[in-house]
Amino acid sequence: MQKIAIAAAAALTLLAGPALAQDMKPVKTLDDFFSMVVGKKLAWEYGHQIFHPDGNSTGIWKGREIVGTWFWDKDGAYCQSMGLKGRSPRNDCGRSMVIDGKKVFVTRGDGTKFTMTIVEK
C-alpha cells in the first residue's frame, strides 16, 4: 500500500510540474518589466516596494521609508540603487526576475534569492 501511495504522489508531482512551469514568465525586456512590474506594489515579509514609470522606486522596509531609482541595463536585467531615506543607497545590478501569477521570484546580482507578492496598490 505504501508503494502505491508513493507512486501516486510521484505521478502527481510529474503531472503538476509542467502546468506550474507554464505559468512562469521571465521578465526579459524593459517592455516586460513595464507590463508586469512597474506601478505594482510588491510586498515581502519586511515591507513593500513600488517601481514607478519615471525610474524612481519607493517603499517601506521594516517600518522605514526606502527610496531609490531603477533602470534597465544593456544586458537585459534591471538595476536599482535603493536605501533608507536619508542614507546612502545600495547599488545592485544584474538582477533577474520571474513571475508566476502573483509571486515574483528575484535573484540579485550577488546570487541572493527572495520572493515578493504582487498586491493591490
N, C-alpha and C positions, 0 to 999 in steps of 0.2 A: 504494500500500500504506500509506503514512504517513497519508493522508487517512482510510482505513478505520480505522486504529488510533486516530486522534484522535476520530473519530465514535463508535467503540465506547466509548472512555473517557468521552466526554461523556454518552452514553446511560446508562452505569453510574452515573455521578455523579447524574444526574437520578433514576434509579430508587432509589438508596440514600438520597438526601436525605430524602424523606418518611418512610421507615422509621426513620431516625435521629431525625427530629424528633418522631415519635410517642412515643418513649421519654423525651423531655424533660419533666420535671414541675416547674413553678414552685412555689416554696414561698410561698403567698399568704396563709395564715392561721396562727394560733397552733396550731390542730389539725394542719395540715400540718407545721409546724416540729417539734411533738412526735413525730409518727409517722415522719418521715423523717430527723430530725437529732438530737434530744435523746437523750442516752445513748450515742450512737455516737462512735467515735474517728475524727476527721477528720485525715488526715495530709497534709502537703505537704513540700517539699524541706527546710525548716528545722526541722520538728518535727511536733507534733500538738496537737489541742485537743479537749476534750470539753465539750459543753454539758450541764449537769446539770439534772434536773427542778426543783430548788429555786431556779433562777435564777443559780447560780454557774457559773463556767467555769474549767477548769484545763487545763494542758498543758505542753508543752516548746517552747521556741524557741531554736534554736542551742545546745542543751545546757543551757539555763537554765529554771528553773520560771517559768511565767506563770500569773497568777490574775486573776480579774475576775468581772463579773456581766453578765447579758444580760436583755433584756426585749423584748416585742413592742409596737411603738408603735401609736398610733391610726390612722396612715396605712397600716398593713399591711406593715411592714417590721420586721426585728429590729434591735436596737441592742445595742451592747456597750461596756463600759468594761473594758479589758484592758491589762495591762502586766506587766513583770518583777516578781516578788515583791519587795516592799520599796520599790518605786519608784512614782511617780505613774502612774496608768493613762492610756491614750489612749482618749478617748471617740469613738465612731463610730456614727452613726445613719443611718437611711435605706438600710440595706443591702438588696440583693436577692439571691436565691439560686435557682438552677435545678439540679435533679438529673437526671442521665442515668445510670441504672444505679448504678455505684459512684462516678461522678465528680460532684463538687459544684462548680458554677461560681458564684463570688461576685463581686458588684460592690459595692464600698464606697460610702459616701455621697459621697466625693470623685470617684467615677468609676473608681478603680483596680480592675482586674480580676485575679483569680487563681483557680486551680483546686486543689481538695483531693480526696482519695480517701477513701471510707469503708472503714475496715479493721476487723478484729475487735478488740473491746475487751479 
